[in-house]
Amino acid sequence: MTNVDLSTESMAAGGSPSLGGYLAVPKGEGPFPAVVVIHEAFGLDDQTRRHADRLARVGYLALALDLYSDGGARRCLVGTMRAMVARTGRPFTDIATARTWLAELDLSNGRTGVIGFCMGGGFALLAAKDGFQAAAVNYGRLPKEQEDLVEALRGACPIVANYGGADRSLKGAAARLDSALDQLGIEHSVQEFPGAGHSFLNDEGLGPAPLRPLMRVMGVGPDPESAPEAWRRIEDYFARYLKD
């Protein structure tokens, strides 16, 4: 497990000058399938690194990409969110750079997936048509209008998605996504977990410590009952589309 510097590749592609991330490597000789891991709104933290480590333990080169490489969350959050709403901009260039870099590693089998959580789930959804073989969308925000959602997904790779039924910030998102993917005929599996809230795949409270009591009151945080099944769904989907 190591920090990686993708600045040379990123600069050549027109992305973030200081792009970096955390690479988790499976045990064994490979080659391995690869996954780009996209963090929540608070940035690349230990929680995201543990998500990458988990994927490495089941056989994936997992690169937790830092979309805030050029200034941290305070400087980059607003611009990153604007890019997601616009569905274009530097974060998408950075994600594409990470995908290409992973696919070209000697340890890679050339197949790449993308997984995201919260804000990262929104990016994983929108990047699903950009050269990936599978995408895992976890409580990712959707374009507001259904027509825009359908257009954003046209040409997407197979998608597995997990949402929490108790997530008040994303009411109806699972049903909307399922409907759009049905309309497009894209292979998918969307599930809503009734008792789960936002960020339910995490193994600890979300965000800086002073904010965590508020997050718990809002129903944001781990759900040990729902998370194992959601992870199983992700692993099964990635195994189907990424492993040889």
N, C-alpha and C positions, 0 to 999 in steps of 0.2 A: 504494500500500500504506500503510495507516494504522491507528492504534489507534482504536477506537470505544468510546463510552460508552453503554451501554444501561441505565443505572441508573434513568432515569425510567420506561422501559417495564417494567423488572423490578419496581420498587416497586409499580407499578399492578397487576401480575399476582401479587404476593405472593412474588416470587423474591428473589435476592441483592441487597441494597441498592446494592452497588458493581459490578454486573455489567459486564464489559467484554470486549473481544476484539480481534482483529487482522483487518482486512478487506483481502483481496487482490482487486483489480478487473482484469478483462481489458482488453486494448486494444480500442478500437473504440467504437461508439456504443450498442450494445445494441439491444433489451433482452436480458439474459442470464438463463439459469437460475442458481439459487443452491444452495450447499451449506453446511451447518453442519458444521464440522470439530471433532471432540472429541479432546482430547489423551490421552496416556498418563498413568500414575499420577504421574509426576514433575511434571506441570503443563504450562502453556502455555510452551513453550520455542522456541528457534530451529528445532529440528527440525520442530515442528508448524507453525510459520510457513512453513517451506519446503514442507511438504505443501500448505498453502493456496496458496502462490505457484505450485506446479505445477498445481493445478486451475485457477487463474486463467489460466495460459498456454494452456490448452485450452478456455477460454471460459466459465468459471464464476465468479460472484461467490462467493468463498469466505471465510466468516467462521469463523476459529479462535476458538472460545469459551473463555473462562477460567472453568472451574468452581470455581477457587479464588480468585475475585475478592475475597472477603471475609476474607482472612487467609493466603493462601498454602498450600502443600502441608502444612506442619507442622501447621497448625491445622485444615485442611479435609479432609485425606485420609481419615481414619477415618469422619467423618460422610458423606462422599461415597460411600465404599464401602458403608456401611450402607444408604444410600438405594438403591444399585443392587441389593443383596440383597433389600431390601424391595419393590423395583420401584415406589417412590413417594417423593416428597419434593422438596426445593428444586432439585436438579439437573435434574429433569424439567421443572419450571416454567421454569428458565433456558433449557433447550433449546427449549421451546415458544416462549418469548419471542424467542429468536434466529430461529427459523423464521418467525414472524409478521413480525418487523422486516425480514428479508431479502425476504420475499414482497411487502412493501408499498413497497419502494424503487422509485423511478422507473426505475432501471436494470434492474429485475427483470422477467422474463416471468411471474412468479407461481408458477412451479414450483420446488420445493425438494427437495433430497436431504439425507441425513445420512451422514457417514462418520466412523468412529472406529477408534482403534488401541489395542490392549491394554485398559486400563480403558475407554477411549473406545469401543472396539469393543463392549464389553458394553452400554454406554449406547445406542449406535447400534442394536443389536439390539432392545433393549427399547422404544426410541422409534419403531421402524419402523411402529407402528400409530397414531402420533399426528399424522397429517396430512401426512406426507412422501409423495413420489411414488416414491422409491427410496432404498435404504439399502445402504451398503458396510460390511461387518463384517470387520475385520482382527484375527485372533487374539483375539477377544473371548470372555470367560468366559461360560459358559451357566449357567442355573439347574441345581442339582444333580440334581433329579428330572426324568425325561423328561416326566411328566405336567405338571409346572410349566412346563417349556419349551414344550410345546405350547400351554398356556393363555396364556403370555406372548406368543406369536406370533400368536394368533388375530386375524385382521383386519389383519395386517401388509401393508405395501406390498411390491413386488418387492425381493428381497435378493440381493446378490452377496457372497460371503464367501471369504476367503483364510486358510488355516491352514498352519502348518509341521509337516511330519511328524516333524521332530527336536525339536519343542517338547515337552519332558517335562512341562510344567505343564498341557498341554491335550490329553493323550492321548485319542483317540477323539472329540474335540469336533466335528470336521468331519462325521464319520459321523452323530453324534447330531443335529446341526443339519439335515443333509440329510434324515434320516428324518422329523423333525418337520415340516419344510416340505412334504415329500411328502404326509404324512398330512393336512395342512391344505389342500393344493391351491394353495399360494402359489407364484407364479412365482419361481424362484430359480436360482442357479448357485453351488455350493459346491465349492471345490477345495482339496486338500491337496498341498503341495509337499514331496516326500519329503526333500530335503536341507536344507530351511529350518528355522530355529529361531524363537524368539519375536522379535518386533519386526524381522522380516526386511525390511520395506519401508523402514526407516530408511536414511539414507545415512551415518550416523556412529554410534559407540557410544552406548548408552543411559545416561542418568542422569549424575550428577555424575562428574567425571573420576576421583576416587579409587576409584569403584566399577566403572569400566569393565573393568579386568583380570578382576575376578570375574565380570562379566557374560559376557565372552568365554569363560571356562572353562565357564560354565553353558550355552553355546550360544545366548546372547541377543545379537542384533545384526544388522547388515546381511547380506544374501545377494544379491550383484550378479547371480547367475545366475537366481534365481527372481523377483526384484523386478520386472524389466521386464514379464514376462508377467502378473503380478498387477496391476500398474498398467494394462496394456492391458485386462484384464478389467473393471476399475473404470470406465475411461473409456468402453468400449463400452456398458456397462450404463447409465451415467448419460446417455450420448448418446441411447440408445433411449427412456428414460423422462422425461428432463428437457428436452431440446432440442425446439424446435418442429418 
